[in-house]
């Protein structure tokens, strides 16, 4: 029960030194791209935006870990990175389909976001079905007295010795928002890498654009999935355990994750771009 009873501090304070180091690293990586492959600077910036959307969005996703499986904590009974990857990759696949259909880039990114949000909505709904009809317990939060959206009181439904259980409405909404952000971010990364590879591979490999397209799609997909997982795992370390959603005190940690995601995305994006530049 100690894992359930523990109430970690929000830990939202930024370390100025670490933040400064992160900014310097980010600028160095962008500078390398500018001098080595100038046309890649805008795609790299958008890749960083995609990574930041992922890192920020993951903080909305309700994760309960092992305590949630026993009905002793609100959220979905899995890890942060795994749940975020599921929602984000569903969105990425949806966005990739829209890109293959020749849709406008904005439509592609929105499609990716909808795919991620839809996956999270279905997941959250099924989790509450299991809690209510399978385990016979209602959704209740241990972090707030009333649901921030509906205003429903939580204390009457929270079992003693637990952090709550199920998915309160605010957690459900948070999960959908997190899926939207993460899906859109992953799709944006894929889209930018796809455009870079479509433009560069025919020259690099001395092949036609039609021959390069399958290679570009495959490479962009692999790098996009890899970068999504990098950002999801970074955010999981920032959250450290469980989180109920936007009302959880741990949500205040998101600025640290955004800085880390920006640096990590710049590094990974630079590597992904430079493989066709050098």
SVG drawing of the C-alpha trace seen along z (x, -y; Angstrom):
<svg xmlns="http://www.w3.org/2000/svg" viewBox="-22 -30 51 38">
<polyline fill="none" stroke="black" stroke-width="0.4" points="0.0,0.0 3.0,-2.3 3.1,-2.8 -0.5,-3.9 -0.3,-6.1 2.8,-8.0 2.1,-11.6 5.1,-12.8 5.6,-16.6 4.7,-18.2 8.4,-19.1 7.5,-21.7 10.4,-24.1 12.7,-24.6 16.5,-24.3 17.9,-27.4 21.3,-25.9 19.8,-22.8 17.4,-25.0 20.3,-27.1 22.3,-24.1 19.2,-22.8 18.8,-26.0 22.5,-26.1 22.4,-22.5 19.3,-23.3 20.9,-26.3 24.1,-24.3 22.1,-21.5 20.1,-24.0 23.4,-25.7 24.8,-22.4 21.8,-21.9 22.0,-25.4 25.6,-25.1 25.6,-21.5 22.1,-21.3 20.5,-24.8 17.3,-23.6 16.7,-21.3 16.4,-24.0 12.7,-24.6 11.8,-20.8 14.0,-20.5 12.2,-23.3 8.8,-21.7 10.1,-18.3 11.0,-20.0 7.5,-21.4 6.1,-17.9 8.3,-16.6 7.2,-19.3 3.5,-18.6 4.2,-14.9 6.0,-15.8 3.3,-18.2 0.4,-16.0 1.6,-13.0 1.0,-15.0 -2.7,-14.9 -2.9,-11.1 -4.3,-9.4 -1.9,-6.6 -2.4,-4.5 0.2,-1.8 -0.1,1.3 -2.2,-0.3 -4.9,-1.1 -5.0,2.6 -6.1,3.3 -8.5,0.4 -6.4,-1.6 -5.5,-4.5 -7.3,-6.4 -6.0,-6.0 -5.3,-3.3 -3.3,-0.3 -0.2,-0.6 3.0,-2.7 3.2,-6.3 5.4,-5.5 3.3,-2.5 0.0,-4.3 1.4,-7.5 2.9,-5.4 -0.4,-3.6 -2.4,-6.8 0.3,-8.7 1.1,-5.9 -2.6,-5.4 -2.7,-9.1 0.6,-8.8 -0.9,-5.9 -4.0,-8.0 -1.9,-10.9 0.2,-8.7 -2.9,-7.5 -4.0,-11.0 -0.6,-11.9 -0.7,-8.9 -4.1,-10.2 -2.5,-13.5 -4.3,-15.6 -3.1,-19.1 -0.4,-19.1 -2.8,-20.8 -5.4,-18.2 -2.8,-15.5 -1.8,-16.8 -5.4,-17.3 -6.2,-13.7 -3.3,-12.4 -4.5,-14.3 -8.0,-12.9 -6.7,-9.4 -4.7,-9.7 -7.7,-11.3 -10.1,-8.7 -7.8,-5.9 -7.6,-7.4 -11.3,-8.0 -12.0,-4.3 -9.4,-3.2 -10.7,-5.4 -14.3,-4.3 -13.4,-0.6 -11.3,-1.1 -14.3,-2.6 -16.5,0.2 -14.1,2.7 -14.0,0.7 -17.7,0.1 -19.2,3.4 -16.2,5.7 -14.9,4.5 -18.0,2.8 -16.3,-0.5 -17.1,-4.0 -14.6,-6.5 -13.2,-8.8 -10.1,-11.1 -7.9,-11.3 -6.3,-14.6 -9.3,-16.9 -12.4,-17.3 -14.6,-18.0 -14.2,-17.1 -12.9,-20.4 -15.2,-20.0 -18.4,-18.5 -18.1,-19.7 -19.1,-16.2 -17.9,-15.5 -15.2,-12.7 -14.7,-11.9 -17.9,-9.9 -16.9,-7.4 -13.2,-7.1 -12.4,-3.9 -10.3,-4.3 -6.6,-3.5 -6.6,-4.3 -5.8,-7.2 -9.1,-6.8 -10.1,-4.6 -11.5,-4.5 -11.4,-7.5 -13.1,-10.6 -14.5,-12.8 -11.6,-15.3 -9.2,-12.3 -11.2,-11.1 -11.1,-14.5 -7.5,-14.8 -6.7,-11.5 -8.5,-12.6 -6.6,-16.0 -3.3,-14.2 -4.1,-11.8 -4.9,-14.8 -1.6,-16.6 0.5,-13.4 -1.1,-12.2 -0.7,-15.6 2.9,-15.9 3.9,-12.4 2.2,-13.1 4.0,-16.4 7.4,-14.7 6.5,-12.0 5.2,-14.6 8.4,-16.7 10.7,-13.8 8.7,-12.4 9.1,-15.7 12.8,-15.8 13.3,-12.3 11.1,-12.7 13.2,-15.7 16.7,-14.3 16.6,-10.5 16.3,-10.7 19.5,-12.7 21.3,-10.8 20.4,-7.3 20.3,-8.2 16.8,-6.9 13.5,-8.3 11.0,-10.0 8.6,-7.0 11.3,-4.6 12.3,-6.8 8.8,-7.2 8.5,-3.7 11.9,-4.2 11.0,-7.7 7.7,-6.5 9.5,-3.7 12.4,-5.8 10.1,-8.6 7.8,-6.2 10.7,-4.5 12.2,-7.7 8.9,-9.2 8.0,-6.2 11.5,-6.3 11.3,-10.0 7.8,-9.5 9.1,-6.8 12.0,-9.0 9.7,-11.9 7.2,-9.6 10.0,-8.0 11.5,-11.4 8.0,-12.5 7.6,-9.3 10.8,-10.1 9.5,-13.6 6.1,-12.2 7.7,-9.4 4.9,-7.0 1.2,-7.7 -0.7,-10.8 -4.4,-11.5 -4.4,-14.2 -4.4,-18.0 -5.7,-18.4 -2.9,-16.3 -0.1,-18.4 2.4,-16.5 1.0,-18.2 2.9,-21.4 6.1,-19.6 5.4,-20.0 7.8,-22.9 10.8,-20.6 9.5,-18.0 9.0,-20.6 12.7,-21.7 13.9,-18.1 11.7,-17.2 12.9,-20.2 16.5,-19.2 15.9,-15.5 13.8,-16.1 16.4,-18.5 19.1,-15.9 17.1,-13.0 15.7,-15.1 19.2,-16.3 20.4,-12.7 17.3,-11.8 17.9,-14.7 21.6,-14.4 21.5,-10.8 20.4,-12.2 22.7,-15.2 26.2,-13.7"/>
</svg>
